[in-house]
Amino acid sequence: MVYRFKIVSDEVDNFCREIEIDSDANFLELRNAILDSVGYTKDEMSSFFLCDEAWQKCEEITLEDMGSSSDEDIWIMEDTHINELVEEEGQRLIFVFDYLTERSFFMELKSIITGKTLMDPLCTRKEGKAPNQHVDLDEFDARMDKKAAAALEDFDADFYGDTEFNEEELGEGFDDLTFN
């Protein structure tokens, strides 16, 4: 079987890649195909995350074993075949390519092509320019500061509720309270 993944970025509106890869391939091969399709080097740490429908991260597939002491399963890209964890069309993944700034691509399994195999992954669709692999940290911090300031502006005076209240709204039982 061949899996066709669609890959998009929240940084660049017109960016899209589609990668076809054999379902028996491992996540390291998928990682390398993605990095090749966008012209990134392969010397950075990266991870895949299986996600739910709301893009919440569930399982992590790491490039290397980070020595986790938890009881959770540890999935290593080179040792994990894609079809072990991805089985249904519509499955969502996040590919974190920049750990320092948590920059990532959003992926979805768009189709499963049965009766076909691939020796090597293929980039079958290439639209738009990929975001830069690395960002200037000062520029990134400034962008994050602007986002935080904009988020704070969204809160208005009513965010914490009314500053006045009606004692009758509190209901019975409060009349007998005394405060020392």
Phi, psi and omega in degrees: 000152177241135176258136175247115179257137171259136184233128178228169181232145175274359180265330184232117186298317186266013180278132175202139172227148169236130180242129171256133184212146178295139183295339178276353179292161179264170182294334177295320177295322177294316177304310182296323178295319178295311181299319177297320184292337181250358177077026179271154174284164183252023185260010180253151174293147178205163178210153168257148172233127169287139184233160172274187183296336181264015179067022175280131182291135180244281181259142178251138173242113187260159177291319181223157175289120182269011178072034181296138180257012182280167179275357181287155176297142176251122180251123179253133185309312185293333184261358186243119176283144184302318183289354173288329186241339181243117186231343188234144172301143181094350178301135181253145177221155170242133176250107179274114181257348180225095184296324185299320182248007179057036177277144188205169172251148176256132186233150174218138174284105185278324180203155175244121182257108182275157178074014181224146174229159178228135175286316182232147177296152180232140170268110186262350178212130183221105179234139176072167179267136178291151173298155177301143180296321181241146176241152174293124185296326177295317178296318179297314179299319180296319178296319180292322178297320178295319179295319180295318179296318179296322179295321178294325179295334180291337178281129177249185185297334181276000183303319182269005179101179180291149176271348177246153177217159179256120182302331180293334179289341182288338178090178182282161178101345180266348182295328186271358182287138173236145181243131179267000000 
